């Protein structure tokens, strides 16, 4: 078959956008160029890639869905090839596309990126964010090269590189009587209203800490923002449980207390596609983050358990 990378990119954009018009706007080309690329590839393949729906855009056929998956994988490899070829004999160059779990991004990305972009000035970092489900989906569909997230419920197609272990801790108003203690128990917390970070995997993880010990948390507030969690806790509206402590100056309005009960810590790290050879840019970033981990760069993000806890 005789088709060009440009045609494949046009077809992939149309499938991703679900619309020839939107794909043309995204790529800043004419709609006729998108249509011609689709027609040429459909003729070469011998089957329809899309169903045209007047006034509703386009929808991939079952065969078209499979074809688009292969096209995206091929285009991903061409991006890696371009980066590797331009890196021959020198430093890595090109784009590193990085997704990060949204609640951890403000705390982990600055130390990750600061030294990396300084040491690799030819690399352009493109950032995306999302919850724990969506950042892995972005990795699997080829939108990003790596995803920074927790190790919870990862699919078999990925590989996980741990950077640090983050046990859960309690965050509570400095005016609460518990704030004077050096640590707390889940039973003590269960007597107070709870503020829950309501994101995929997060809500169940935090509430199961209590359920597993026969306790029933009194959920008073839910939010999808860790900053709102901290603000509500500081305002005395209840306690919450988080895993990463904000990297900021001391906040007199709230305290972070370790939990004495034996609770499962979760690993934070970098997720990549398993069983593939990564381009030089990706390998350089993984090596950089491994060195940060070994140097203890992330230690101040963790509230460690008391040494005498079970």
C-alpha positions as CSV (number, residue, x, y, z in Angstrom):
1,X,0.0,0.0,0.0
2,X,1.1,3.5,-0.8
3,X,0.2,6.2,1.8
4,X,2.1,8.9,3.5
5,X,2.7,9.8,7.2
6,X,0.7,13.0,6.5
7,X,-2.3,11.0,5.4
8,X,-2.1,8.8,8.5
9,X,-1.9,11.8,10.7
10,X,-5.0,13.3,9.0
11,X,-7.0,10.1,9.4
12,X,-5.9,9.7,13.1
13,X,-6.9,13.3,13.9
14,X,-10.3,12.7,12.3
15,X,-10.9,9.6,14.4
16,X,-9.7,11.3,17.6
17,X,-11.9,14.4,17.0
18,X,-14.9,12.4,15.7
19,X,-15.3,15.2,13.1
20,X,-13.7,16.1,9.8
21,X,-14.4,19.8,10.6
22,X,-12.8,19.6,14.0
23,X,-9.8,17.7,12.7
24,X,-9.3,20.3,10.0
25,X,-9.4,23.1,12.5
26,X,-7.0,21.2,14.8
27,X,-4.4,20.7,12.1
28,X,-5.1,24.1,10.4
29,X,-5.8,22.5,7.0
30,X,-8.8,22.2,4.7
31,X,-11.6,19.8,5.3
32,X,-11.0,18.4,1.7
33,X,-7.5,17.4,2.7
34,X,-8.9,15.3,5.6
35,X,-11.6,13.8,3.4
36,X,-9.1,12.9,0.7
37,X,-6.8,11.2,3.1
38,X,-9.7,9.1,4.5
39,X,-10.9,8.2,1.0
40,X,-7.4,7.2,-0.1
41,X,-6.8,5.0,2.9
42,X,-10.2,3.4,2.8
43,X,-9.7,2.6,-0.9
44,X,-6.2,1.1,-0.2
45,X,-7.5,-1.0,2.7
46,X,-10.7,-2.2,1.0
47,X,-13.0,-1.3,3.9
48,X,-14.6,1.7,5.5
49,X,-12.9,3.4,8.4
50,X,-15.8,5.7,9.4
51,X,-19.5,6.0,9.2
52,X,-20.5,9.5,8.0
53,X,-23.4,10.9,10.0
54,X,-24.8,14.1,8.6
55,X,-24.6,17.0,11.1
56,X,-23.1,14.6,13.7
57,X,-19.6,14.0,12.5
58,X,-18.1,10.6,11.9
59,X,-17.9,7.4,13.9
60,X,-15.3,4.7,13.5
61,X,-16.5,1.3,12.2
62,X,-15.3,-1.8,14.2
63,X,-12.6,-2.3,11.6
64,X,-11.8,1.4,11.6
65,X,-11.4,1.3,15.4
66,X,-8.8,-1.5,15.0
67,X,-7.1,0.4,12.2
68,X,-6.9,3.6,14.2
69,X,-5.3,1.7,17.1
70,X,-2.6,0.4,14.7
71,X,-2.2,3.9,13.1
72,X,-1.7,5.5,16.5
73,X,0.9,3.0,17.5
74,X,2.8,3.5,14.2
75,X,2.7,7.3,14.5
76,X,3.9,7.0,18.1
77,X,6.9,5.0,16.9
78,X,7.6,7.5,14.2
79,X,7.7,10.2,16.9
80,X,10.2,8.2,18.9
81,X,12.3,7.5,15.8
82,X,12.4,11.2,15.0
83,X,13.5,12.0,18.5
84,X,16.1,9.2,18.6
85,X,17.6,10.2,15.2
86,X,17.9,13.8,16.2
87,X,19.5,12.7,19.4
88,X,22.3,10.7,17.8
89,X,25.7,11.9,18.9
90,X,24.3,14.4,21.4
91,X,21.8,15.1,24.2
92,X,18.1,13.9,23.9
93,X,16.0,16.4,21.9
94,X,12.3,16.6,21.1
95,X,9.1,16.4,23.2
96,X,8.5,14.4,26.3
97,X,4.8,14.1,26.9
98,X,4.0,13.6,30.6
99,X,0.7,13.1,32.4
100,X,0.3,13.4,36.1
101,X,-2.3,12.6,38.7
102,X,-3.9,16.0,39.3
103,X,-3.7,16.1,43.1
104,X,0.0,15.2,43.2
105,X,1.1,17.3,40.2
106,X,1.9,20.6,42.1
107,X,4.1,18.7,44.5
108,X,6.0,16.2,42.4
109,X,6.4,17.9,39.1
110,X,8.5,20.9,40.1
111,X,11.4,18.7,41.5
112,X,11.1,16.2,38.7
113,X,11.2,18.8,35.9
114,X,13.6,21.5,37.3
115,X,16.8,19.5,37.0
116,X,15.7,17.6,33.9
117,X,15.0,20.6,31.7
118,X,18.2,22.2,33.0
119,X,20.3,19.2,32.0
120,X,18.5,18.6,28.8
121,X,17.8,22.0,27.2
122,X,16.8,20.3,23.9
123,X,13.8,18.6,25.4
124,X,10.4,20.2,25.4
125,X,8.1,18.9,28.1
126,X,4.3,18.8,27.3
127,X,2.2,18.3,30.4
128,X,-1.3,16.8,30.9
129,X,-3.2,16.0,34.0
130,X,-6.2,13.9,35.1
131,X,-7.4,11.4,37.7
132,X,-5.8,8.0,38.2
133,X,-7.9,6.4,35.5
134,X,-7.6,9.1,32.9
135,X,-3.8,9.5,33.1
136,X,-3.3,5.8,32.4
137,X,-5.8,6.0,29.6
138,X,-3.8,8.8,28.0
139,X,-0.7,6.5,28.2
140,X,-2.5,3.6,26.6
141,X,-4.0,5.6,23.8
142,X,-0.6,7.1,22.9
143,X,-1.4,10.7,24.0
144,X,1.5,10.7,26.5
145,X,4.9,8.9,26.9
146,X,4.7,8.5,30.7
147,X,2.2,8.9,33.5
148,X,3.0,9.8,37.1
149,X,0.5,8.3,39.5
150,X,-0.1,5.8,42.2
151,X,0.2,2.0,41.8
152,X,-3.5,1.4,42.4
153,X,-5.2,-1.0,40.0
154,X,-2.9,-0.6,37.1
155,X,-3.6,-2.7,33.9
156,X,-1.4,-5.5,32.7
157,X,-0.2,-3.6,29.7
158,X,1.9,-1.1,31.8
159,X,5.1,-1.2,33.8
160,X,5.4,0.7,37.1
161,X,8.6,2.4,38.4
162,X,8.2,3.3,42.1
163,X,9.6,6.5,43.4
164,X,8.4,6.6,47.0
165,X,6.0,5.0,49.4
166,X,3.3,7.3,50.8
167,X,1.4,6.1,53.9
168,X,-1.9,7.8,54.7
169,X,-1.9,10.6,57.2
170,X,-4.6,12.7,58.9
171,X,-5.0,16.4,58.2
172,X,-6.9,18.3,60.9
173,X,-7.5,21.8,62.2
174,X,-4.9,23.2,64.5
175,X,-7.7,24.1,66.9
176,X,-8.9,20.5,67.3
177,X,-7.8,18.8,70.5
178,X,-6.1,16.0,68.5
179,X,-3.8,18.6,67.0
180,X,-1.7,18.5,70.2
181,X,-1.0,14.8,69.8
182,X,2.0,13.4,67.9
183,X,-0.1,10.8,66.1
184,X,-3.8,9.6,65.9
185,X,-5.8,6.4,65.5
186,X,-8.5,5.8,63.0
187,X,-10.9,5.3,65.9
188,X,-10.2,8.8,67.2
189,X,-10.7,10.2,63.7
190,X,-14.0,8.3,63.2
191,X,-15.6,10.4,66.0
192,X,-15.2,13.5,63.8
193,X,-16.8,14.6,60.5
194,X,-14.7,13.5,57.5
195,X,-13.8,15.4,54.3
196,X,-13.3,12.9,51.5
197,X,-11.2,13.4,48.3
198,X,-13.8,12.0,45.9
199,X,-11.7,10.9,42.9
200,X,-11.6,7.4,41.2
201,X,-9.9,4.9,43.6
202,X,-9.4,7.7,46.2
203,X,-12.8,7.6,47.9
204,X,-12.8,3.8,48.3
205,X,-9.2,3.8,49.5
206,X,-9.7,6.4,52.2
207,X,-13.1,5.0,53.5
208,X,-11.9,1.4,53.4
209,X,-9.1,2.3,55.9
210,X,-12.0,2.7,58.4
211,X,-14.3,-0.1,57.2
212,X,-11.4,-2.6,57.4
213,X,-11.2,-1.9,61.2
214,X,-15.0,-2.1,61.8
215,X,-15.3,1.7,61.9
216,X,-17.8,3.8,60.0
217,X,-16.5,7.3,59.0
218,X,-19.0,10.2,59.2
219,X,-18.6,11.7,55.7
220,X,-19.6,15.4,55.9
221,X,-18.0,16.8,52.8
222,X,-16.7,15.5,49.5
223,X,-14.6,17.3,46.9
224,X,-12.5,16.6,43.9
225,X,-9.8,19.1,44.9
226,X,-7.1,18.4,47.5
227,X,-6.7,22.1,48.0
228,X,-10.3,22.3,49.1
229,X,-9.7,19.4,51.4
230,X,-6.9,21.3,53.1
231,X,-9.0,24.5,53.2
232,X,-11.9,22.8,54.8
233,X,-9.7,21.0,57.3
234,X,-8.0,24.3,58.2
235,X,-11.4,25.8,58.7
236,X,-12.4,23.2,61.2
237,X,-15.1,21.5,59.1
238,X,-13.7,18.1,59.7
239,X,-10.6,15.9,59.2
240,X,-9.3,14.2,56.1
241,X,-6.9,11.6,55.1
242,X,-4.3,12.2,52.3
243,X,-1.0,10.6,51.2
244,X,1.1,13.5,50.0
245,X,1.9,16.5,52.2
246,X,1.9,19.8,50.4
247,X,5.4,21.2,49.9
248,X,4.8,24.6,51.4
249,X,5.7,26.8,54.3
250,X,4.3,25.8,57.7
251,X,0.5,26.3,57.8
252,X,-0.7,27.3,61.3
253,X,-4.3,26.5,60.4
254,X,-3.9,22.8,60.2
255,X,-1.6,19.9,61.2
256,X,-0.6,16.7,59.5
257,X,-0.5,13.7,61.9
258,X,0.7,10.2,61.2
259,X,-1.8,7.4,61.8
260,X,-0.8,4.8,64.3
261,X,-2.9,2.0,62.9
262,X,-1.3,-0.4,60.4
263,X,-2.6,1.1,57.2
264,X,-1.6,0.2,53.6
265,X,0.9,2.7,52.1
266,X,0.6,3.2,48.4
267,X,3.5,3.6,46.0
268,X,3.8,6.7,43.8
269,X,5.9,6.4,40.6
270,X,6.0,6.5,36.9
271,X,3.9,4.3,34.6
272,X,5.1,3.3,31.1
273,X,3.9,0.9,28.4
274,X,5.3,-2.5,29.2
275,X,7.5,-4.5,26.8
276,X,8.6,-1.7,24.5
277,X,11.9,0.0,23.9
278,X,11.6,3.5,25.1
279,X,13.0,6.4,23.2
280,X,16.1,8.2,24.5
281,X,14.1,11.1,26.0
282,X,11.9,8.7,28.0
283,X,14.9,6.7,29.3
284,X,16.7,9.9,30.3
285,X,13.6,11.1,32.3
286,X,13.2,7.7,34.0
287,X,16.9,7.7,35.0
288,X,16.7,11.3,36.3
289,X,13.7,10.5,38.5
290,X,15.4,7.3,39.8
291,X,18.3,9.5,40.9
292,X,15.9,11.9,42.6
293,X,14.3,9.0,44.5
294,X,17.6,7.7,45.6
295,X,18.7,11.1,46.8
296,X,15.6,11.4,49.0
297,X,14.1,14.4,47.0
298,X,10.6,13.3,47.7
299,X,11.0,12.5,51.4
300,X,9.4,15.8,52.6
301,X,6.2,14.9,50.8
302,X,5.6,11.9,53.1
303,X,4.3,11.9,56.7
304,X,6.0,8.9,58.2
305,X,4.4,6.5,60.6
306,X,5.5,6.7,64.3
307,X,8.4,4.4,65.0
308,X,6.5,2.6,67.6
309,X,3.4,1.9,65.4
310,X,2.5,-1.7,64.5
